[in-house]
Amino acid sequence: MDNGSLITFFVLSGLNETMNQRFVLFFLTLLCYCVILLVNISLIGTIILDKNLHEPMYVLLCTFCMNGLYGTTGFYPKFLYDLLSPVHVISYAGCLIQALIMYSFACSDLSILAVMAYDRYLAICRPLEYHAIMSKQKLFKLVCFSWITPFCTIAVNIFLTSRLKLCSSYIRRLFCVNWIIVTLACSPSETTVNSIIAYITIIIYVFHGFFIMWSYMYLIKTCVNSMENRAKFMQTCVPHLTSLITVLVALLFDVMNMRFGSKGLPQSLQNLLAIEFLLIPPIMNPVIYGFKLTKIRNKIFVNFKMK
């Protein structure tokens, strides 16, 4: 029988060295997940229920928070279950689905940030044409692009992984990672196409990052000589830049740790680096926008006073 046909589940061994503190970890993780749900759902609800916030910038922010809920739902429920379970296993199909959710979420974050940068460029640099260009139809297409394209891109990577014959079922992480599954292949020669597509995917989203940085450099140049534009930039672009830096740093730590990380690092530190993009951005992004954008902040305060 082929070795590859024997793999029906994976063992997630990232928790093995921290099981003595599992109840503390469970409480902290549950608290963290509840905060993520609270801040993101609050912001989504505020934007959906207030018609004054049905503008492109706020619709994109709503999309951003929805994506955060999508990504974290792929990790936290399973992780919380594993913390209370003596055996940390996941089915083969479940593992591939989890990897798809995690990394389509991460790539969607970059796509949404790129669309946000484009929106701010139009609003500040081409204000007279803004509403004509950023129509409801255009906004709908951009939102679909920011979700569907990353999903399909990662789905191609996952499909290529599903064709590999694997000789091990041990994943030294807290969750399923496509590239680590690829390294479990019986024959390294079979993973050439996977590597090519993976690097193409990385390049595509690195270019997303460059596009965003170029957009903001152009915006800064445009805003320098105008007090009104400087005020717009500080009000709406600073939260975007903060979110961008948070997401990029978190993803960079994860990619560097996954591709080049030392096995000599303590498992707890490897775990922290691995989940940073599922921990910091989903909490920080809605908090930053909620406090920085005046319309949202005022609406939240009004709702809080009413209660």
C-alpha positions as a Markdown table, in Angstrom:
| # | Residue | x | y | z |
|---|---|---|---|---|
| 1 | Met | 0.0 | 0.0 | 0.0 |
| 2 | Asp | 1.2 | 3.5 | -0.8 |
| 3 | Asn | 2.4 | 5.5 | 2.3 |
| 4 | Gly | 0.4 | 8.5 | 1.1 |
| 5 | Ser | -2.9 | 6.6 | 1.4 |
| 6 | Leu | -2.3 | 5.9 | 5.1 |
| 7 | Ile | -2.5 | 9.6 | 6.1 |
| 8 | Thr | -6.1 | 10.2 | 7.2 |
| 9 | Phe | -5.4 | 12.7 | 10.1 |
| 10 | Phe | -2.6 | 14.9 | 11.3 |
| 11 | Val | -1.2 | 15.3 | 14.8 |
| 12 | Leu | -0.6 | 18.9 | 15.9 |
| 13 | Ser | 2.4 | 18.8 | 18.3 |
| 14 | Gly | 2.8 | 22.5 | 18.9 |
| 15 | Leu | 1.1 | 22.2 | 22.4 |
| 16 | Asn | 3.1 | 19.3 | 23.7 |
| 17 | Glu | 5.6 | 21.5 | 25.7 |
| 18 | Thr | 3.0 | 23.8 | 27.2 |
| 19 | Met | 0.3 | 21.4 | 28.5 |
| 20 | Asn | 1.2 | 22.1 | 32.1 |
| 21 | Gln | -0.3 | 25.6 | 31.7 |
| 22 | Arg | -3.2 | 24.5 | 29.4 |
| 23 | Phe | -6.0 | 25.8 | 31.7 |
| 24 | Val | -4.3 | 29.2 | 32.0 |
| 25 | Leu | -3.8 | 29.2 | 28.3 |
| 26 | Phe | -7.4 | 28.2 | 27.7 |
| 27 | Phe | -8.7 | 31.1 | 29.9 |
| 28 | Leu | -6.4 | 33.7 | 28.2 |
| 29 | Thr | -7.3 | 32.4 | 24.7 |
| 30 | Leu | -11.0 | 32.4 | 25.4 |
| 31 | Leu | -10.7 | 35.9 | 26.7 |
| 32 | Cys | -8.8 | 37.0 | 23.7 |
| 33 | Tyr | -11.3 | 35.4 | 21.3 |
| 34 | Cys | -14.2 | 37.0 | 23.1 |
| 35 | Val | -12.5 | 40.4 | 22.8 |
| 36 | Ile | -11.9 | 39.8 | 19.0 |
| 37 | Leu | -15.6 | 38.9 | 18.6 |
| 38 | Leu | -16.8 | 41.9 | 20.7 |
| 39 | Val | -14.7 | 44.7 | 19.0 |
| 40 | Asn | -15.2 | 43.4 | 15.4 |
| 41 | Ile | -18.9 | 42.7 | 15.7 |
| 42 | Ser | -19.5 | 46.1 | 17.4 |
| 43 | Leu | -17.8 | 47.9 | 14.6 |
| 44 | Ile | -19.6 | 45.8 | 11.9 |
| 45 | Gly | -22.9 | 46.4 | 13.6 |
| 46 | Thr | -22.3 | 50.1 | 14.0 |
| 47 | Ile | -21.5 | 50.5 | 10.3 |
| 48 | Ile | -24.4 | 48.3 | 9.0 |
| 49 | Leu | -27.0 | 49.9 | 11.2 |
| 50 | Asp | -26.1 | 53.6 | 10.6 |
| 51 | Lys | -26.9 | 54.7 | 7.0 |
| 52 | Asn | -24.6 | 57.7 | 7.4 |
| 53 | Leu | -21.7 | 55.2 | 7.5 |
| 54 | His | -22.7 | 53.6 | 4.2 |
| 55 | Glu | -19.7 | 55.2 | 2.4 |
| 56 | Pro | -16.9 | 53.4 | 0.6 |
| 57 | Met | -14.3 | 53.9 | 3.4 |
| 58 | Tyr | -16.6 | 52.5 | 6.1 |
| 59 | Val | -17.9 | 49.6 | 3.9 |
| 60 | Leu | -14.3 | 48.6 | 3.3 |
| 61 | Leu | -13.6 | 48.8 | 7.1 |
| 62 | Cys | -16.7 | 46.6 | 7.6 |
| 63 | Thr | -15.2 | 44.1 | 5.1 |
| 64 | Phe | -11.9 | 44.3 | 6.9 |
| 65 | Cys | -13.5 | 43.3 | 10.3 |
| 66 | Met | -15.6 | 40.6 | 8.7 |
| 67 | Asn | -12.4 | 39.1 | 7.3 |
| 68 | Gly | -10.9 | 39.2 | 10.7 |
| 69 | Leu | -13.8 | 37.2 | 12.1 |
| 70 | Tyr | -13.5 | 34.7 | 9.2 |
| 71 | Gly | -9.8 | 34.1 | 9.9 |
| 72 | Thr | -9.9 | 33.8 | 13.6 |
| 73 | Thr | -12.9 | 31.4 | 13.5 |
| 74 | Gly | -10.7 | 29.1 | 11.5 |
| 75 | Phe | -8.3 | 28.9 | 14.5 |
| 76 | Tyr | -9.6 | 29.7 | 17.9 |
| 77 | Pro | -12.5 | 27.2 | 18.3 |
| 78 | Lys | -10.2 | 24.3 | 17.3 |
| 79 | Phe | -7.4 | 25.6 | 19.5 |
| 80 | Leu | -9.6 | 26.0 | 22.5 |
| 81 | Tyr | -10.8 | 22.4 | 22.0 |
| 82 | Asp | -7.2 | 21.2 | 21.8 |
| 83 | Leu | -6.3 | 22.9 | 25.0 |
| 84 | Leu | -8.9 | 20.7 | 26.8 |
| 85 | Ser | -8.1 | 17.6 | 24.9 |
| 86 | Pro | -5.3 | 15.1 | 25.7 |
| 87 | Val | -4.9 | 14.3 | 22.0 |
| 88 | His | -4.4 | 17.1 | 19.4 |
| 89 | Val | -5.5 | 15.6 | 16.0 |
| 90 | Ile | -7.3 | 17.0 | 13.0 |
| 91 | Ser | -8.6 | 15.1 | 9.9 |
| 92 | Tyr | -6.8 | 15.3 | 6.6 |
| 93 | Ala | -9.7 | 17.3 | 5.0 |
| 94 | Gly | -10.1 | 19.5 | 8.1 |
| 95 | Cys | -6.4 | 20.3 | 8.0 |
| 96 | Leu | -6.5 | 21.4 | 4.4 |
| 97 | Ile | -9.6 | 23.5 | 5.1 |
| 98 | Gln | -8.0 | 25.2 | 8.1 |
| 99 | Ala | -4.9 | 26.0 | 6.1 |
| 100 | Leu | -7.1 | 27.5 | 3.3 |
| 101 | Ile | -9.0 | 29.7 | 5.8 |
| 102 | Met | -5.9 | 30.9 | 7.6 |
| 103 | Tyr | -4.0 | 32.0 | 4.6 |
| 104 | Ser | -6.9 | 33.3 | 2.5 |
| 105 | Phe | -7.7 | 35.5 | 5.5 |
| 106 | Ala | -4.1 | 36.8 | 5.6 |
| 107 | Cys | -4.0 | 37.5 | 1.9 |
| 108 | Ser | -7.4 | 39.1 | 2.0 |
| 109 | Asp | -6.2 | 41.5 | 4.7 |
| 110 | Leu | -3.5 | 42.7 | 2.3 |
| 111 | Ser | -6.0 | 43.0 | -0.6 |
| 112 | Ile | -8.5 | 45.0 | 1.5 |
| 113 | Leu | -5.7 | 47.3 | 2.7 |
| 114 | Ala | -4.7 | 47.8 | -1.0 |
| 115 | Val | -8.3 | 48.8 | -1.9 |
| 116 | Met | -8.4 | 51.1 | 1.2 |
| 117 | Ala | -5.2 | 52.8 | 0.0 |
| 118 | Tyr | -6.7 | 53.3 | -3.5 |
| 119 | Asp | -9.9 | 54.7 | -1.9 |
| 120 | Arg | -7.9 | 57.2 | 0.2 |
| 121 | Tyr | -5.8 | 58.2 | -2.9 |
| 122 | Leu | -9.1 | 59.0 | -4.8 |
| 123 | Ala | -10.6 | 60.9 | -1.8 |
| 124 | Ile | -7.6 | 63.1 | -1.2 |
| 125 | Cys | -5.9 | 63.5 | -4.6 |
| 126 | Arg | -9.0 | 63.4 | -6.8 |
| 127 | Pro | -11.9 | 64.6 | -4.6 |
| 128 | Leu | -14.0 | 66.0 | -7.5 |
| 129 | Glu | -14.0 | 62.6 | -9.3 |
| 130 | Tyr | -14.2 | 60.5 | -6.1 |
| 131 | His | -17.9 | 59.7 | -6.2 |
| 132 | Ala | -18.0 | 59.1 | -9.9 |
| 133 | Ile | -15.1 | 56.7 | -9.8 |
| 134 | Met | -15.9 | 55.0 | -6.5 |
| 135 | Ser | -19.5 | 54.1 | -7.4 |
| 136 | Lys | -21.5 | 51.4 | -5.6 |
| 137 | Gln | -20.8 | 49.0 | -8.5 |
| 138 | Lys | -17.1 | 49.7 | -8.4 |
| 139 | Leu | -17.0 | 49.3 | -4.6 |
| 140 | Phe | -18.8 | 45.9 | -4.9 |
| 141 | Lys | -16.3 | 44.7 | -7.5 |
| 142 | Leu | -13.4 | 45.8 | -5.4 |
| 143 | Val | -14.8 | 44.0 | -2.3 |
| 144 | Cys | -15.3 | 40.9 | -4.3 |
| 145 | Phe | -11.8 | 41.1 | -5.6 |
| 146 | Ser | -10.4 | 41.5 | -2.1 |
| 147 | Trp | -12.1 | 38.3 | -1.0 |
| 148 | Ile | -12.4 | 36.0 | -4.0 |
| 149 | Thr | -8.9 | 36.5 | -5.5 |
| 150 | Pro | -7.0 | 35.5 | -2.3 |
| 151 | Phe | -9.4 | 32.6 | -1.7 |
| 152 | Cys | -8.8 | 31.2 | -5.2 |
| 153 | Thr | -5.0 | 31.8 | -5.0 |
| 154 | Ile | -4.7 | 29.9 | -1.8 |
| 155 | Ala | -7.1 | 27.3 | -3.0 |
| 156 | Val | -4.7 | 26.5 | -5.9 |
| 157 | Asn | -1.9 | 26.0 | -3.4 |
| 158 | Ile | -4.1 | 23.7 | -1.3 |
| 159 | Phe | -5.2 | 21.7 | -4.3 |
| 160 | Leu | -1.6 | 21.1 | -5.3 |
| 161 | Thr | -0.8 | 20.0 | -1.7 |
| 162 | Ser | -3.7 | 17.6 | -1.7 |
| 163 | Arg | -2.1 | 15.7 | -4.7 |
| 164 | Leu | 1.1 | 14.9 | -2.7 |
| 165 | Lys | 1.9 | 11.5 | -1.1 |
| 166 | Leu | 2.8 | 12.2 | 2.5 |
| 167 | Cys | 5.1 | 10.1 | 4.7 |
| 168 | Ser | 4.4 | 11.7 | 8.0 |
| 169 | Ser | 1.4 | 13.0 | 9.9 |
| 170 | Tyr | 3.2 | 15.2 | 12.5 |
| 171 | Ile | 2.8 | 19.0 | 12.2 |
| 172 | Arg | 4.9 | 20.9 | 14.8 |
| 173 | Arg | 2.5 | 23.8 | 14.9 |
| 174 | Leu | -0.7 | 24.8 | 16.7 |
| 175 | Phe | -2.6 | 24.7 | 13.4 |
| 176 | Cys | -2.3 | 23.4 | 9.9 |
| 177 | Val | 0.1 | 25.3 | 7.6 |
| 178 | Asn | 0.2 | 24.5 | 3.9 |
| 179 | Trp | 3.9 | 24.7 | 3.5 |
| 180 | Ile | 4.6 | 22.4 | 6.4 |
| 181 | Ile | 2.2 | 19.8 | 4.9 |
| 182 | Val | 4.2 | 20.1 | 1.7 |
| 183 | Thr | 7.4 | 19.4 | 3.6 |
| 184 | Leu | 5.9 | 16.1 | 4.7 |
| 185 | Ala | 5.9 | 14.8 | 1.1 |
| 186 | Cys | 7.6 | 11.4 | 0.5 |
| 187 | Ser | 9.4 | 12.7 | -2.5 |
| 188 | Pro | 10.9 | 16.3 | -2.5 |
| 189 | Ser | 10.9 | 16.2 | -6.3 |
| 190 | Glu | 7.1 | 16.2 | -6.3 |
| 191 | Thr | 6.9 | 19.5 | -4.5 |
| 192 | Thr | 8.6 | 21.6 | -7.2 |
| 193 | Val | 5.3 | 22.9 | -8.6 |
| 194 | Asn | 4.1 | 23.7 | -5.0 |
| 195 | Ser | 7.2 | 25.7 | -4.4 |
| 196 | Ile | 6.9 | 27.7 | -7.6 |
| 197 | Ile | 3.2 | 28.5 | -7.0 |
| 198 | Ala | 3.9 | 29.4 | -3.3 |
| 199 | Tyr | 6.7 | 31.9 | -4.3 |
| 200 | Ile | 4.4 | 33.4 | -7.0 |
| 201 | Thr | 1.7 | 33.9 | -4.3 |
| 202 | Ile | 4.2 | 35.5 | -2.0 |
| 203 | Ile | 5.4 | 37.8 | -4.8 |
| 204 | Ile | 1.9 | 38.8 | -5.6 |
| 205 | Tyr | 1.1 | 39.9 | -2.1 |
| 206 | Val | 4.5 | 41.5 | -1.6 |
| 207 | Phe | 3.5 | 43.7 | -4.6 |
| 208 | His | 0.3 | 44.5 | -2.7 |
| 209 | Gly | 2.4 | 45.8 | 0.1 |
| 210 | Phe | 4.6 | 47.9 | -2.3 |
| 211 | Phe | 1.4 | 49.3 | -4.0 |
| 212 | Ile | 0.1 | 50.3 | -0.6 |
| 213 | Met | 3.4 | 52.0 | 0.5 |
| 214 | Trp | 3.6 | 53.8 | -2.9 |
| 215 | Ser | 0.0 | 55.1 | -2.5 |
| 216 | Tyr | 0.8 | 56.5 | 1.0 |
| 217 | Met | 4.0 | 58.0 | -0.1 |
| 218 | Tyr | 2.1 | 59.8 | -2.9 |
| 219 | Leu | -0.5 | 60.9 | -0.5 |
| 220 | Ile | 2.1 | 62.3 | 1.9 |
| 221 | Lys | 3.6 | 64.2 | -0.9 |
| 222 | Thr | 0.2 | 65.6 | -1.9 |
| 223 | Cys | -0.8 | 66.5 | 1.6 |
| 224 | Val | 2.4 | 68.4 | 2.6 |
| 225 | Asn | 1.3 | 71.8 | 1.2 |
| 226 | Ser | -2.4 | 71.6 | 2.1 |
| 227 | Met | -3.7 | 72.0 | 5.7 |
| 228 | Glu | -7.1 | 70.5 | 4.7 |
| 229 | Asn | -5.4 | 67.5 | 3.0 |
| 230 | Arg | -3.1 | 67.0 | 6.0 |
| 231 | Ala | -6.2 | 66.9 | 8.3 |
| 232 | Lys | -7.8 | 64.3 | 6.0 |
| 233 | Phe | -4.6 | 62.3 | 6.0 |
| 234 | Met | -4.2 | 62.3 | 9.8 |
| 235 | Gln | -7.9 | 61.4 | 10.3 |
| 236 | Thr | -8.3 | 58.6 | 7.8 |
| 237 | Cys | -4.9 | 57.4 | 6.5 |
| 238 | Val | -3.0 | 57.0 | 9.8 |
| 239 | Pro | -5.3 | 54.2 | 11.0 |
| 240 | His | -4.8 | 52.5 | 7.6 |
| 241 | Leu | -1.0 | 52.8 | 7.9 |
| 242 | Thr | -1.1 | 51.5 | 11.5 |
| 243 | Ser | -3.2 | 48.5 | 10.3 |
| 244 | Leu | -0.8 | 47.9 | 7.4 |
| 245 | Ile | 2.3 | 47.9 | 9.6 |
| 246 | Thr | 0.6 | 45.6 | 12.2 |
| 247 | Val | -0.5 | 43.1 | 9.5 |
| 248 | Leu | 2.8 | 43.1 | 7.6 |
| 249 | Val | 5.0 | 42.7 | 10.7 |
| 250 | Ala | 2.8 | 39.8 | 12.0 |
| 251 | Leu | 2.9 | 38.1 | 8.6 |
| 252 | Leu | 6.6 | 38.7 | 8.2 |
| 253 | Phe | 7.3 | 37.0 | 11.6 |
| 254 | Asp | 5.1 | 34.0 | 10.6 |
| 255 | Val | 6.7 | 33.6 | 7.1 |
| 256 | Met | 10.3 | 34.0 | 8.4 |
| 257 | Asn | 9.6 | 31.6 | 11.3 |
| 258 | Met | 8.0 | 29.0 | 8.9 |
| 259 | Arg | 10.6 | 29.2 | 6.1 |
| 260 | Phe | 13.8 | 29.9 | 8.0 |
| 261 | Gly | 13.0 | 29.5 | 11.7 |
| 262 | Ser | 15.5 | 27.8 | 13.9 |
| 263 | Lys | 14.5 | 24.5 | 15.6 |
| 264 | Gly | 16.5 | 25.7 | 18.6 |
| 265 | Leu | 13.9 | 28.3 | 19.4 |
| 266 | Pro | 11.7 | 27.4 | 22.4 |
| 267 | Gln | 8.3 | 25.9 | 21.3 |
| 268 | Ser | 6.4 | 28.6 | 23.2 |
| 269 | Leu | 8.2 | 31.4 | 21.3 |
| 270 | Gln | 7.6 | 29.6 | 18.0 |
| 271 | Asn | 3.9 | 29.3 | 18.9 |
| 272 | Leu | 3.7 | 33.0 | 19.7 |
| 273 | Leu | 5.3 | 34.0 | 16.4 |
| 274 | Ala | 3.0 | 31.6 | 14.5 |
| 275 | Ile | -0.2 | 33.1 | 15.9 |
| 276 | Glu | 0.7 | 36.7 | 16.0 |
| 277 | Phe | -1.2 | 37.5 | 12.8 |
| 278 | Leu | -4.3 | 35.9 | 14.4 |
| 279 | Leu | -3.9 | 37.7 | 17.7 |
| 280 | Ile | -2.7 | 41.3 | 17.2 |
| 281 | Pro | -4.4 | 42.6 | 13.9 |
| 282 | Pro | -7.9 | 41.3 | 14.7 |
| 283 | Ile | -7.9 | 43.1 | 18.0 |
| 284 | Met | -5.9 | 46.2 | 17.1 |
| 285 | Asn | -7.6 | 47.1 | 13.7 |
| 286 | Pro | -11.1 | 47.7 | 15.0 |
| 287 | Val | -9.9 | 49.4 | 18.1 |
| 288 | Ile | -7.6 | 51.8 | 16.1 |
| 289 | Tyr | -10.4 | 52.6 | 13.6 |
| 290 | Gly | -13.1 | 52.9 | 16.3 |
| 291 | Phe | -11.1 | 55.5 | 18.3 |
| 292 | Lys | -9.5 | 57.4 | 15.3 |
| 293 | Leu | -12.4 | 57.8 | 12.9 |
| 294 | Thr | -14.7 | 60.5 | 14.3 |
| 295 | Lys | -18.0 | 59.3 | 12.9 |
| 296 | Ile | -17.5 | 55.7 | 14.2 |
| 297 | Arg | -16.3 | 56.9 | 17.6 |
| 298 | Asn | -19.2 | 59.3 | 18.1 |
| 299 | Lys | -21.7 | 56.6 | 17.0 |
| 300 | Ile | -20.2 | 54.1 | 19.5 |
| 301 | Phe | -20.3 | 56.6 | 22.3 |
| 302 | Val | -23.9 | 57.5 | 21.5 |
| 303 | Asn | -24.9 | 53.8 | 21.6 |
| 304 | Phe | -23.0 | 53.3 | 24.8 |
| 305 | Lys | -24.8 | 56.2 | 26.5 |
| 306 | Met | -28.2 | 54.9 | 25.3 |
| 307 | Lys | -27.5 | 51.6 | 27.0 |
